[in-house]
Amino acid sequence: MPVDSLITNHYTHGSLLHSIRDGVKALGKTVDTIHIDDLGPVDEFHIGGRIATQSFLDQLDIDAIHHVLDVGCGLGGSSRFAANRYGCRVTGVDLTQEYVETGKTLCAWVGLASQVTLDVADATTMSYQSDSFDRAFMMHVGMNIDDKERLASELYRVIRPGGRIGIYDIMRIEDGDLAFPVPWASEPAGSAVASPAAYKDALEGAGFSIIAQRNRRDFSLDFFAQLLARTAGAGGPPALGLHILMGSTAPVKLKNMMENISRNLVAPVEIIAQKAA
Ligand SMILES: C[S@@+](CC[C@H](N)C(=O)[O-])C[C@H]1O[C@@H](n2cnc3c(N)ncnc32)[C@H](O)[C@@H]1O
C-alpha cells in the first residue's frame, strides 16, 4: 500500500463528526454553545493537549499580524487555539481529508472560520507560494514523514526570511523495538520516528538555524499519569477525548506509547528554528 494511503487509512475514522457531535451532546452543550476550550481534549492530538500547545507556541513569538502555518494540523485544534490566543491568521494543512473536513466544521462552530483556513495536502509538496508564512509549526506529524530533508526544505521554502518554525514530535532517543500500535501508526511500516539529531541535520541542511530544543519526557509521563487517574476516577473517558480519534484500540495505543517513553526509546521533543532575515 502507498505510504500516503497507509497514513490516511490509519487516521480516517469514518464518522468522526458524528462522534464529536455525540460528545458535545453528552457534555450538555450544542454546536451553538460549544467553546473552543471544550474541544481541546478531542481536537489537540498530541501529548499534553492544550497545555503542551500553549507552552510550545509561546516560544514562536506569534503576533496578531502574522500568517501562521500549522503543518499536519489534524482537526485544526492547535490552529484554532493559535488564532484565538494570538489573534493571527492560521492556515492548516493535512493529508487526512476527514480531519480537514471535520476541522472546518469545528471552526464554524466556534466562530473562527474566517480566521482559520484548513486545506488537504501533503506537507512535503505544498502549493503555497514561497516566503508566504511568518511562522510555521508542526505537532506530532514528523513520525509519519520519512523524508525529513524534503519536509525541512519545504518548510524553509514557505517561511519568509526572519520567520520562525517550531516542531513538537515524538523522537527517537535510544535504540530498541517500539511497541505497536501507537497513536500515529498501527504498525512499523507507518512510522518514521527519527532522532533529534536527524531533525537538526535536516533543518540545518535546509538553511535553518536551531535556536532551542527541549525534551518533554517528564512532562509527558506526568500528563499520562494524570490522564489515567482522571479516567479511573470518572469511571471512563470524558465525553470529548482522544479515545474518539483513536477508536477501539485507544487503550493499547496509549499503553504502548507510555511504555515506549518510559523505556526512553522515544520522547516528545520540541525544536525551534529560524530562517535568516
Ligand atoms: C497525531 S496527528 C496530529 C495532528 C495535529 N498536529 C494535532 O496535534 O492535533 C498527525 C497528523 O499528521 C497528518 N500527516 C501525516 N503525514 C502527513 C503529511 N505528509 N502531510 C500532511 N499531514 C500529514 C495526519 O493526517 C494526522 O492528521
The ligand as a Gaussian input file, in Angstrom:
#p B3LYP/6-31G(d) Opt

LIG

0 1
 C       -1.039000      12.682000      15.522000
 S       -1.873000      13.669000      14.343000
 C       -1.508000      15.305000      14.932000
 C       -2.489000      16.316000      14.414000
 C       -2.285000      17.732000      14.902000
 N       -0.987000      18.250000      14.577000
 C       -2.507000      17.815000      16.384000
 O       -1.525000      17.918000      17.122000
 O       -3.668000      17.778000      16.812000
 C       -0.814000      13.535000      12.919000
 C       -1.382000      14.226000      11.699000
 O       -0.376000      14.310000      10.682000
 C       -1.009000      14.187000       9.441000
 N        0.011000      13.847000       8.449000
 C        0.805000      12.746000       8.409000
 N        1.615000      12.810000       7.344000
 C        1.369000      13.959000       6.696000
 C        1.875000      14.593000       5.534000
 N        2.852000      14.037000       4.789000
 N        1.366000      15.788000       5.176000
 C        0.370000      16.371000       5.889000
 N       -0.163000      15.810000       7.002000
 C        0.331000      14.627000       7.402000
 C       -2.042000      13.111000       9.665000
 O       -3.037000      13.114000       8.674000
 C       -2.565000      13.499000      11.056000
 O       -3.639000      14.368000      10.972000

